Amino acid sequence: MTECRHGFDEELCDICSPRRTAEPVRTAPAPRRAPVSKARERVAPTSLRDPAPAATVVHQAKTSVPFAQRRLYHVTHVDNIAGILADGAIRAGAIPDVDLITPEGRAAIAERELVPGAPLAGFVPFLLSPDALWWNALRAAEAGEQYSRAARKAATADFVVLIATTAAAGPEIVVTDGPVGAASTSFAVGADAAVPLLRRVQVRDPDLRSAEAYVNGSYAVAELAMVATANEPIRAEVKRLVGLAGVRLPRLGVFPPMFQPTVDDEV
């Protein structure tokens, strides 16, 4: 598959290969039949074995991605890229040049335990959806007080999305069914426990917009699947920083849809 000028597979880029609306299929009109008396009309009982409607089947196929093939999304400010490249990894506990959370939130992270004996500060946070509620609040300019002033004042194009994979996250990956600070949030450690947890989440949140993932220690830059930017100037800046750091990225592309807000439905 060829790669487009934005750094994505050409068929997957909404800019180079816009989706076409399929034309309706015209069918011959059904032959007329004599009206049936309502008294004699019978309604076939609904079987529990009836196949699901086509739309449901498509939706299930979309959300039943194997855990090892899922992508993880780490949102950061473009000013933090140089430090990440210098470290060769997204490191847990690193203080970014532009922090997206408040100092009070950062202090709370240092004290909170993700799982018993494992403080949250020792894990790298990721989202499980490119339309995650946390990220959508930033790009829709609806960020609350839990976000830093710098994050709330930044333009959406100033952010960069580092896309990782669960396969390279290690066996100690932790998955949650909601914000880690909520008292009702459940945790799962490792792929075997994460799979049933995500299945339960998808009942109310099919796109996993509220779920989160945490990688123990660090996530190597070399293991990233892609780095997404909002426009060409930011892509050029990241490419310049990559060259200065002397590292290689699998793919660096422009993907505007990932930086556009969506309707924030409650989940």
C-alpha positions in Angstrom: 0.0 0.0 0.0 1.4 3.4 -1.0 2.0 6.2 1.5 0.5 9.6 1.0 2.2 12.9 1.4 0.8 13.2 4.9 2.6 10.0 6.0 -0.4 7.7 6.1 -1.5 4.8 4.0 -3.1 6.5 1.0 -6.4 4.6 1.3 -6.7 5.6 5.0 -6.1 9.3 4.6 -9.3 11.3 4.7 -7.6 14.1 2.7 -6.0 12.2 -0.1 -8.7 9.6 -0.4 -12.0 11.2 0.8 -14.7 8.7 1.4 -17.5 8.5 -1.2 -21.1 8.1 -0.3 -22.4 4.9 -1.9 -25.2 5.5 -4.5 -28.5 3.9 -3.5 -29.2 0.6 -5.4 -32.3 0.8 -7.4 -34.6 -2.2 -7.3 -37.6 -3.0 -9.3 -40.9 -2.2 -7.5 -42.4 -5.2 -5.7 -45.6 -6.6 -7.3 -48.8 -5.6 -5.8 -50.7 -8.1 -3.7 -54.1 -8.3 -2.3 -54.6 -6.7 1.1 -54.6 -9.1 4.0 -57.3 -8.8 6.6 -55.8 -7.8 10.0 -57.9 -10.4 11.6 -56.1 -13.1 9.6 -52.7 -11.5 9.6 -50.1 -13.4 11.6 -46.9 -12.0 13.0 -44.0 -14.4 13.1 -42.5 -14.7 16.6 -39.1 -13.2 17.1 -36.5 -15.9 17.5 -33.6 -15.5 20.0 -31.4 -17.0 17.3 -32.2 -14.4 14.7 -29.0 -12.9 13.2 -28.1 -9.4 14.4 -28.9 -6.5 12.0 -26.1 -5.6 9.5 -25.3 -2.4 11.3 -24.9 -4.2 14.6 -22.5 -6.7 13.0 -20.4 -3.9 11.5 -20.2 -2.2 14.9 -19.2 -5.4 16.7 -16.4 -5.9 14.2 -15.2 -2.4 14.8 -15.0 -2.7 18.5 -13.7 -6.3 18.8 -10.1 -5.5 18.0 -7.7 -8.0 19.6 -6.0 -6.5 22.6 -2.5 -7.1 21.2 -3.4 -5.0 18.1 -4.9 -2.0 19.9 -3.3 1.4 19.6 -2.6 3.7 22.5 -2.5 7.5 22.3 -0.3 9.8 24.3 -1.1 13.5 23.9 1.7 16.0 24.6 2.7 19.5 23.7 5.1 20.0 20.8 7.5 21.8 23.1 7.9 18.5 25.0 9.0 16.5 21.9 12.7 17.5 22.2 12.9 16.1 25.8 11.2 12.9 24.8 13.5 12.4 21.9 16.6 13.1 24.0 15.5 10.4 26.5 14.6 8.0 23.7 11.4 7.3 25.5 8.3 8.7 27.1 9.4 8.3 30.7 7.1 8.0 33.7 7.7 10.8 36.2 9.4 13.1 33.8 8.5 16.8 34.2 7.6 18.1 30.8 8.4 21.7 29.6 4.7 22.2 29.1 2.8 20.2 31.7 -0.8 19.5 30.7 -2.0 19.1 34.3 -1.8 21.5 37.2 1.0 21.4 39.9 -1.6 20.2 42.4 -2.6 17.4 40.0 1.0 16.4 39.5 1.5 16.3 43.3 -1.6 14.1 43.7 -0.2 11.7 41.1 3.0 11.2 43.2 0.9 10.0 46.2 -1.7 7.9 44.4 -1.3 4.2 43.8 -2.4 2.8 40.5 -2.3 -0.7 41.9 -1.2 -1.8 45.5 2.5 -0.9 45.9 2.8 0.8 42.5 2.4 4.6 42.5 0.9 6.3 39.5 4.0 8.4 39.0 5.8 5.2 37.9 3.5 4.8 34.8 3.2 6.5 31.5 -0.5 7.5 30.7 -2.2 6.6 27.5 -5.7 6.9 26.0 -7.4 4.0 24.3 -9.3 6.1 21.7 -8.3 9.0 19.4 -11.6 10.6 20.5 -11.1 10.1 24.2 -13.1 12.4 26.5 -9.9 13.8 28.1 -8.3 14.7 24.7 -11.6 15.9 23.2 -12.0 18.4 26.1 -8.7 20.0 25.1 -9.3 20.2 21.4 -12.9 21.5 22.0 -11.5 24.3 24.3 -13.7 22.9 27.1 -10.8 21.8 29.4 -11.6 22.2 33.1 -9.5 23.3 36.1 -7.7 19.9 36.2 -5.8 21.0 33.1 -2.9 23.4 33.5 -3.2 27.0 32.3 -0.7 26.3 29.6 -2.8 23.4 28.3 -6.0 25.5 28.3 -4.3 28.4 26.4 -2.6 26.3 23.8 -3.9 26.0 20.3 -5.0 22.5 19.3 -2.4 22.4 16.6 0.3 22.8 19.3 -0.3 19.3 20.5 1.2 16.1 19.1 -0.2 12.6 19.4 2.3 9.8 20.0 0.6 6.5 18.9 1.8 3.3 20.6 0.7 -0.3 20.5 -0.4 -2.6 23.3 1.9 -5.3 22.0 4.9 -3.2 22.8 3.6 -1.9 26.1 4.9 -4.9 28.2 3.1 -7.5 30.3 2.5 -5.1 33.2 0.2 -2.7 31.3 -2.7 -1.5 33.4 -6.1 -0.7 31.9 -8.9 1.2 33.5 -12.6 1.6 32.7 -12.6 5.3 33.5 -10.5 8.2 34.9 -7.9 6.9 37.3 -9.0 9.4 39.9 -12.6 8.3 40.1 -13.6 6.1 43.1 -15.7 3.9 40.9 -12.9 3.1 38.4 -11.9 -0.5 38.0 -8.4 -1.7 37.1 -7.0 -4.7 35.2 -3.3 -5.7 35.1 -2.0 -7.5 32.0 -3.7 -8.5 28.7 -5.6 -11.5 30.2 -7.4 -9.3 32.7 -7.7 -6.2 30.4 -9.7 -8.1 27.7 -12.8 -8.8 29.8 -12.6 -5.4 31.4 -12.7 -3.7 28.0 -15.6 -5.9 26.9 -17.6 -4.6 29.8 -16.7 -1.0 29.1 -17.8 -1.3 25.5 -21.4 -2.1 26.5 -21.8 1.5 27.6 -18.8 3.1 25.8 -18.2 1.3 22.4 -15.4 3.6 21.4 -13.6 3.3 24.7 -13.5 7.1 25.1 -13.4 6.9 28.9 -10.9 4.1 29.2 -7.2 4.7 30.0 -4.0 2.6 29.9 -0.8 2.9 31.8 2.6 1.6 30.8 5.1 0.7 33.6 8.3 2.8 33.6 8.7 4.1 30.0 7.7 3.5 26.4 10.6 3.7 23.9 10.3 6.1 21.0 11.6 3.4 18.6 8.5 1.3 19.5 6.0 4.0 18.4 3.7 3.1 15.6 3.2 6.7 14.4 3.4 10.4 15.4 0.4 12.4 14.3 0.4 16.2 13.9 -2.3 18.7 13.0 -0.6 20.5 10.1 2.5 20.7 8.0 4.4 23.4 10.1 4.2 21.2 13.2 5.2 18.1 11.2 8.2 20.0 9.9 9.2 21.1 13.4 8.9 17.5 14.8 10.9 16.3 11.8 13.6 18.9 12.6 13.8 17.8 16.2 14.0 14.1 15.2 16.9 15.0 12.9 18.7 16.8 15.7 18.2 13.9 18.1 19.5 11.4 15.6 16.6 9.0 16.1 14.2 7.3 13.7 10.4 7.3 13.8 8.4 4.7 12.0 6.0 7.2 10.6 5.4 11.0 11.0 2.3 12.3 9.4 -0.3 15.1 9.3 -3.8 13.9 10.3 -6.1 16.8 11.0 -9.2 14.7 11.9 -7.4 13.6 15.1 -7.2 17.2 16.2 -10.8 18.2 15.5 -13.4 18.1 18.3 -16.2 15.7 18.2 -19.7 15.9 19.8 -19.0 15.0 23.4 -21.8 12.6 24.2 -22.1 11.4 27.8 -20.9 7.8 28.4 
